[in-house]
Amino acid sequence: MAGQAGQDMVVGCLIRLRGELDLMTADGVAVGLRAAIDTAVRRHARLDLAQLRFMDARGLAVLLGAAAYARTRCSRWDVVGACAQVARVIAVTGAGRALGIGDARGL
């Protein structure tokens, strides 16, 4: 990712999700995301979805909640990487901007 002048490109906390994020795993992932975000207070937190292979509506709700929480705790939040299925869920629901993806080219 190319940086712009004056932009802080240092990631204070890199959070990687892998496997599946669905009804069965959502609660545990939500707790883990909140704890990870708490370690990045006033720093840049990045959520990497490159190894997340499946996500349903409940999983998307967890990510949206994490993004909202991160915006209250971190200096910067963004989401990168996603397999086709996860990217499709994000695109179809229009949740990219709320997640911190912007125009979704980061996926």
N, C-alpha and C positions, 0 to 999 in steps of 0.2 A: 504494500500500500504506500503510495507516494504521499509525503507530508507537505503541508503548506507552511509558509513562513509563520513562525510564532505558535504553531500548533504543537501541543505536547504529544509526542508519539510514544511515550513510555507507558506500558501497560502495567498498572500496579497489581492487578489480579486477573489471571487468565483462568476461566472456568470452562472445562470441557465436559460436555454431555456425550454419552455413548449408549448404544442399545436402543431401548424403547422408552418412550415417555407417553404413558397412557393412564387409564383409570386405575390400574393396579399399582403403578409406580409413582403416580403424581404427588401424593402426600409426602413421601420420603424425599423426592427430588425438590419439592418446594422448601422443605426444611433445610436441605443441603445448600440450595441456592441462596437462601436468606443468610445462612451462616457464612458462606463465601463472600457475599456482598458486604457483610459486616466487617470483613478483614480489609476491604478496599475503601474505607471511609475517606472521603476527600481525595481519592485517587481515581485513576482510570480503571474501569472494570470491563472486561471483554468476555462475552459468552461465545464459545466456539461450538457450533453444531455439526461439524464435519463428520463425527462418528455416530451421530444420532440417526438411526436407520428407520424409525417409525415414530410418528406422533399423531395422536388423535385430538379431538376438541378439548378434552380435559388437560392434555399436555400443553396445548396452546394457551389455555387459561393460566396454567402455572407460569409459562414464560412471560405472559403479559403482566402477571402479578409481580414477577421478579423484576421486570423492566421498570414498572412503576415504583417499586421499592428502591431500586438502584438509583433512580433519578433523585431521590430524597437523601441519599447517602454518599454518592460518588460524584467526583468532579466531571466525569464523562462515562458514558455507557454505550457500548455497541455490541452488535451481534454479527458474527461472520460464519461462513461455511454452512452448507446444508445439502443433504442428498436430495434427489429429485422429489421424493415423496414429501419430505418435510418442507421443502421450498414451495411445493404445490399447495400444501395446507396454508402456508403463510400468504401466498399470492391470492388464492381463492377467497380467503377471508378478508383480505386487505389489511392485515395486521402488521405489515412490514414497518411502517413508520412508527407505530406504537411500540414496536419491539426495539427500535433504534437502528433499523436497517436503512432508513432513508428511502432511496429509490429502488432498493432491493438488488442493485447491481453487486453489492457485497456478498450476495449468496452465490 
